[in-house]
Amino acid sequence: MYQKVIEDIKKNLGENKDLNRKYLISQIEIYKTHEYSTEIIKEISKMIWDCLSPEEQEEYERIISEENPIKDLIIEAEFYIQNNDYEKALEIYDEFMNTFPGMYENDEVNEYHSFSDPLEELIFHEFIGCEKELQYIPDNQPLEDLYYGYGFLLRDASRLDEAESALKESLRINPVSTRVILELCDIYKMRAPTFNRFYFHNMDALKYAYTGSDLARIYNNFGFYYYEENNPELSIACYRYSLKYENDPFTEDKIKSIEKKYGIELTDGECEALMTSKHIRVGVNPFVLENLERLARDYEKDNMLNQSLFFYRRLYSVNKNEQTFNKIKELDFKTRRQKRKI
């Protein structure tokens, strides 16, 4: 393997960081055609970074932060999306992605991920985990957002194969992102050959979801799925359970229409029993709920009120608990008071 090459390179390093840096740069040129060139160059790059002074590292990070074409693209495209000009937003994405070389791709040793918040990382380690060495994609390189935005626009333009490819890349970067999984669901439910994928991706989303809006969308998807599978009772049960998280007149109309068409009346208990019989979890995953509560409390104890509010608000969206709501009001008041003092 390539580890022997790295060991030999390290043996030739001395105390002078400037000389080390020059030597390491020369080794990149030597090994650029090696069988394991990708892995070797990554390891050499880490050693070069260690040769930089703290001031040089800080300057490099500042330049990267200020000159960020990915962030600039997302901001520009978002302007057009907010103004309902999806065609222009896609044109900007297409032009960028046609020359984008790709970044942080998995190799023989490492896999690269990023997560939106600490809860997603906990979910990832609990239900998926790493087969290789975990490497974090820097926060200033929002690759998940890049590929998600592109996939969303491609789907809207009915370029479904390209949309699926972009969203799969986004999911590689963050395998527990429910927004990405649900976007893929919207593609798979459009095509009969991928209808089973629609179901299994929706099951994954249910395992990872921690917001009420995502849960509503997931149960809505199950309602659609079972109606297409000629199971109107289970369809009603799932549609009705989605209303627990998000009121939607369109969903209410669908329920009434199915009830009228098939003469079905179900109690809440019967709805939950039907869902359980098909192994559809009723409510948020207990692991997710437990850690959602813990993170909210821990951040509050550390007086990190904005972070605490972030998780309390998501907790309330899934449990609709009055105590949680009162906690949100309390912390919101505290943060406002702190801002006034500043």
C-alpha positions as CSV (number, residue, x, y, z in Angstrom):
1,M,0.0,0.0,0.0
2,Y,1.0,3.7,0.0
3,Q,1.7,3.9,3.8
4,K,5.4,2.8,3.1
5,V,5.8,5.8,0.8
6,I,4.5,8.2,3.4
7,E,6.8,6.7,6.0
8,D,9.8,7.1,3.7
9,I,8.9,10.8,3.0
10,K,8.5,11.5,6.8
11,K,12.0,10.1,7.4
12,N,13.5,12.8,5.3
13,L,11.8,15.7,7.2
14,G,14.0,17.8,9.5
15,E,13.5,20.7,11.9
16,N,13.6,23.5,9.2
17,K,9.9,23.9,8.1
18,D,10.8,26.0,5.0
19,L,13.1,23.2,3.7
20,N,10.5,20.6,4.7
21,R,7.9,22.4,2.7
22,K,10.1,22.6,-0.4
23,Y,10.9,18.9,-0.1
24,L,7.2,18.0,0.3
25,I,6.2,20.0,-2.8
26,S,8.9,18.1,-4.8
27,Q,7.4,14.8,-3.6
28,I,4.0,15.8,-5.0
29,E,5.6,16.1,-8.5
30,I,7.3,12.7,-8.1
31,Y,4.2,10.8,-7.0
32,K,1.5,12.4,-9.1
33,T,1.4,9.4,-11.4
34,H,1.7,6.8,-8.7
35,E,-1.0,4.1,-8.3
36,Y,-2.1,5.7,-5.0
37,S,-1.4,9.3,-6.1
38,T,-4.6,10.6,-4.6
39,E,-4.0,9.2,-1.2
40,I,-0.3,10.1,-1.2
41,I,-0.9,13.7,-2.3
42,K,-3.5,14.1,0.4
43,E,-1.1,13.0,3.1
44,I,1.7,15.2,1.7
45,S,-0.7,18.2,1.7
46,K,-1.5,17.6,5.4
47,M,2.2,17.7,6.1
48,I,2.7,20.9,4.1
49,W,-0.1,22.4,6.1
50,D,1.7,21.5,9.3
51,C,4.8,23.3,7.9
52,L,2.9,26.6,7.7
53,S,3.1,29.1,10.6
54,P,-0.1,29.9,12.5
55,E,-0.1,33.3,10.7
56,E,0.1,31.6,7.3
57,Q,-2.6,29.1,8.1
58,E,-4.9,31.9,9.3
59,E,-4.2,33.9,6.1
60,Y,-5.0,30.9,4.0
61,E,-8.2,30.2,5.8
62,R,-9.2,33.9,5.4
63,I,-8.6,33.8,1.6
64,I,-10.6,30.6,1.3
65,S,-13.4,32.1,3.3
66,E,-13.5,35.3,1.3
67,E,-13.0,33.8,-2.1
68,N,-15.6,31.0,-2.2
69,P,-17.1,30.3,-5.6
70,I,-19.5,27.6,-4.2
71,K,-21.0,30.0,-1.7
72,D,-21.2,32.8,-4.3
73,L,-23.0,30.5,-6.7
74,I,-25.6,29.4,-4.1
75,I,-26.3,32.9,-3.0
76,E,-26.7,34.1,-6.6
77,A,-29.0,31.2,-7.5
78,E,-31.0,31.6,-4.4
79,F,-31.9,35.1,-5.4
80,Y,-33.5,33.8,-8.6
81,I,-35.2,30.9,-6.8
82,Q,-36.8,33.3,-4.3
83,N,-38.1,35.3,-7.3
84,N,-39.5,32.2,-9.0
85,D,-37.0,32.4,-11.8
86,Y,-36.0,28.7,-11.6
87,E,-34.9,28.7,-15.3
88,K,-32.3,31.4,-14.7
89,A,-31.1,29.7,-11.4
90,L,-30.6,26.4,-13.3
91,E,-28.7,28.2,-16.1
92,I,-26.3,29.6,-13.5
93,Y,-25.9,26.1,-11.9
94,D,-25.4,24.4,-15.3
95,E,-22.6,26.8,-16.2
96,F,-20.9,26.3,-12.9
97,M,-21.3,22.5,-12.7
98,N,-20.0,22.0,-16.3
99,T,-16.5,23.1,-15.1
100,F,-16.7,22.1,-11.5
101,P,-13.9,19.5,-10.9
102,G,-15.5,17.9,-7.8
103,M,-14.1,18.0,-4.3
104,Y,-13.6,15.7,-1.3
105,E,-14.3,12.5,-3.1
106,N,-14.0,9.2,-1.2
107,D,-10.8,7.3,-1.7
108,E,-9.2,4.0,-0.6
109,V,-8.7,5.2,2.9
110,N,-11.0,8.1,3.7
111,E,-14.7,9.0,3.3
112,Y,-15.7,12.6,3.4
113,H,-18.9,13.9,5.1
114,S,-20.5,17.0,6.4
115,F,-23.5,17.4,8.7
116,S,-25.9,20.3,9.2
117,D,-25.8,20.0,13.0
118,P,-24.6,17.7,15.8
119,L,-27.8,15.7,15.8
120,E,-27.3,14.6,12.2
121,E,-23.8,13.4,13.1
122,L,-25.2,11.4,16.0
123,I,-27.8,9.9,13.7
124,F,-25.2,9.0,11.1
125,H,-23.0,7.2,13.6
126,E,-25.9,5.3,15.2
127,F,-27.6,4.1,12.0
128,I,-24.9,4.1,9.2
129,G,-21.3,4.7,10.5
130,C,-18.1,4.8,8.5
131,E,-16.4,2.0,6.6
132,K,-13.3,4.0,6.2
133,E,-11.6,6.9,8.1
134,L,-14.0,9.8,8.6
135,Q,-12.9,13.1,7.2
136,Y,-15.0,16.2,7.7
137,I,-15.6,18.6,4.8
138,P,-14.9,22.1,5.9
139,D,-18.0,24.2,6.8
140,N,-16.9,26.8,4.2
141,Q,-17.3,24.3,1.4
142,P,-21.1,23.7,1.4
143,L,-21.1,20.8,-1.1
144,E,-24.3,19.2,0.2
145,D,-26.1,22.5,-0.5
146,L,-24.5,22.7,-3.9
147,Y,-25.6,19.3,-5.1
148,Y,-29.0,19.6,-3.4
149,G,-29.8,22.9,-5.0
150,Y,-28.7,21.6,-8.4
151,G,-30.8,18.4,-8.0
152,F,-33.8,20.4,-6.9
153,L,-33.6,22.6,-10.0
154,L,-33.0,19.7,-12.3
155,R,-36.0,17.9,-10.9
156,D,-38.2,21.0,-11.5
157,A,-36.9,21.1,-15.1
158,S,-37.9,17.4,-15.5
159,R,-34.2,16.4,-16.1
160,L,-34.8,13.5,-13.7
161,D,-31.7,11.3,-14.4
162,E,-29.4,14.3,-13.9
163,A,-31.4,15.3,-10.8
164,E,-31.1,11.9,-9.3
165,S,-27.3,11.9,-9.9
166,A,-26.8,15.3,-8.2
167,L,-29.0,14.4,-5.2
168,K,-27.2,11.1,-4.8
169,E,-23.9,13.0,-4.6
170,S,-25.5,15.3,-2.0
171,L,-26.6,12.2,-0.1
172,R,-23.1,10.7,-0.2
173,I,-21.9,13.8,1.5
174,N,-24.6,13.7,4.2
175,P,-26.3,10.3,4.2
176,V,-28.9,11.2,6.8
177,S,-30.2,14.4,5.2
178,T,-33.9,14.1,5.2
179,R,-34.4,17.0,2.8
180,V,-32.2,15.2,0.2
181,I,-33.8,11.8,0.8
182,L,-37.3,13.4,0.4
183,E,-36.2,15.1,-2.8
184,L,-35.1,11.8,-4.2
185,C,-38.5,10.4,-3.1
186,D,-40.2,13.0,-5.3
187,I,-38.2,11.7,-8.3
188,Y,-38.8,8.0,-7.5
189,K,-42.6,8.3,-7.1
190,M,-42.9,9.7,-10.6
191,R,-41.6,6.6,-12.3
192,A,-43.1,3.1,-11.9
193,P,-39.7,1.2,-12.1
194,T,-38.4,3.1,-9.1
195,F,-41.6,3.0,-7.0
196,N,-40.0,0.6,-4.5
197,R,-37.1,3.0,-4.1
198,F,-39.6,5.6,-3.2
199,Y,-40.9,3.5,-0.4
200,F,-37.5,2.5,1.1
201,H,-36.1,6.0,0.9
202,N,-39.2,7.3,2.7
203,M,-38.6,4.6,5.4
204,D,-35.0,6.0,5.7
205,A,-36.3,9.5,6.0
206,L,-38.7,8.4,8.8
207,K,-35.7,6.9,10.7
208,Y,-33.7,10.1,10.6
209,A,-36.3,12.9,10.7
210,Y,-36.3,15.4,13.5
211,T,-38.7,18.2,12.4
212,G,-42.5,18.2,12.2
213,S,-42.5,19.5,8.6
214,D,-40.3,16.5,7.5
215,L,-42.5,14.0,9.4
216,A,-45.7,15.5,7.8
217,R,-44.1,15.1,4.3
218,I,-43.0,11.5,5.1
219,Y,-46.5,10.4,6.3
220,N,-48.0,12.2,3.3
221,N,-45.7,10.1,1.1
222,F,-46.9,6.9,2.7
223,G,-50.5,8.0,2.2
224,F,-49.7,8.4,-1.5
225,Y,-47.8,5.1,-1.7
226,Y,-50.6,3.0,-0.1
227,Y,-53.3,4.6,-2.2
228,E,-51.4,3.7,-5.3
229,E,-51.0,0.2,-3.8
230,N,-54.8,-0.1,-3.5
231,N,-54.8,0.0,0.3
232,P,-57.2,3.0,1.0
233,E,-57.5,2.3,4.7
234,L,-53.7,2.5,5.3
235,S,-53.6,5.5,2.9
236,I,-56.1,7.4,5.1
237,A,-54.2,6.4,8.3
238,C,-51.0,7.8,7.0
239,Y,-52.5,11.0,5.6
240,R,-54.3,11.6,8.9
241,Y,-51.1,11.1,10.9
242,S,-49.4,13.7,8.7
243,L,-51.9,16.3,10.0
244,K,-50.5,15.7,13.5
245,Y,-47.4,17.6,12.4
246,E,-48.7,20.1,9.8
247,N,-52.2,21.3,9.0
248,D,-52.8,21.0,5.2
249,P,-56.2,21.6,3.7
250,F,-55.2,19.7,0.5
251,T,-54.4,16.6,2.6
252,E,-57.7,17.0,4.5
253,D,-59.6,17.1,1.2
254,K,-57.7,13.9,0.0
255,I,-58.8,12.1,3.2
256,K,-62.4,13.1,2.8
257,S,-62.4,12.0,-0.8
258,I,-61.0,8.6,0.0
259,E,-63.3,8.1,2.9
260,K,-66.3,9.0,0.8
261,K,-65.2,6.8,-2.2
262,Y,-64.6,3.7,-0.1
263,G,-67.0,4.3,2.8
264,I,-64.2,4.1,5.4
265,E,-64.3,5.5,9.0
266,L,-61.3,5.0,11.2
267,T,-60.5,6.0,14.8
268,D,-57.1,7.3,15.7
269,G,-56.3,4.0,17.4
270,E,-57.2,2.1,14.3
271,C,-55.0,4.3,12.2
272,E,-52.0,3.8,14.4
273,A,-52.6,0.0,14.5
274,L,-52.8,-0.1,10.7
275,M,-49.5,1.8,10.4
276,T,-47.8,-0.4,13.0
277,S,-48.9,-3.6,11.1
278,K,-46.8,-2.4,8.2
279,H,-43.8,-1.5,10.3
280,I,-44.4,2.2,9.9
281,R,-43.1,4.0,13.0
282,V,-45.7,6.1,14.7
283,G,-43.9,9.3,15.6
284,V,-40.3,10.4,15.7
285,N,-37.5,7.8,16.2
286,P,-36.9,7.4,20.0
287,F,-33.1,7.7,19.5
288,V,-33.6,10.9,17.6
289,L,-36.1,12.3,20.2
290,E,-33.8,11.4,23.1
291,N,-30.8,13.2,21.6
292,L,-32.9,16.1,20.4
293,E,-33.9,16.7,24.1
294,R,-30.4,16.1,25.4
295,L,-28.8,18.6,22.9
296,A,-31.4,21.3,23.8
297,R,-30.7,20.8,27.5
298,D,-26.9,20.6,27.2
299,Y,-26.7,23.8,25.1
300,E,-29.0,25.6,27.6
301,K,-26.7,24.5,30.5
302,D,-23.7,25.9,28.6
303,N,-25.6,29.2,28.1
304,M,-25.5,28.7,24.3
305,L,-29.0,29.9,24.0
306,N,-29.3,30.2,20.2
307,Q,-28.1,26.7,19.8
308,S,-30.4,25.5,22.5
309,L,-33.4,27.3,20.9
310,F,-32.6,25.6,17.6
311,F,-33.1,22.2,19.1
312,Y,-36.0,23.1,21.4
313,R,-37.9,24.5,18.4
314,R,-37.4,21.2,16.5
315,L,-38.3,19.3,19.6
316,Y,-41.6,21.2,19.8
317,S,-42.3,20.6,16.1
318,V,-42.3,16.8,16.8
319,N,-43.8,16.6,20.4
320,K,-46.2,19.7,20.5
321,N,-45.5,19.7,24.3
322,E,-46.6,22.7,26.3
323,Q,-43.5,22.5,28.6
324,T,-41.3,22.6,25.5
325,F,-43.2,25.6,24.2
326,N,-42.8,27.5,27.4
327,K,-39.1,26.7,27.4
328,I,-38.9,28.3,23.9
329,K,-40.6,31.4,25.1
330,E,-38.3,31.6,28.1
331,L,-35.1,31.3,26.1
332,D,-36.4,33.5,23.3
333,F,-37.0,36.2,25.9
334,K,-33.5,35.8,27.3
335,T,-31.8,36.0,23.9
336,R,-33.8,39.2,23.1
337,R,-32.8,40.7,26.4
338,Q,-29.1,39.9,25.7
339,K,-29.3,41.6,22.3
340,R,-30.7,44.7,23.8
341,K,-27.8,44.9,26.3
342,I,-25.4,44.7,23.4
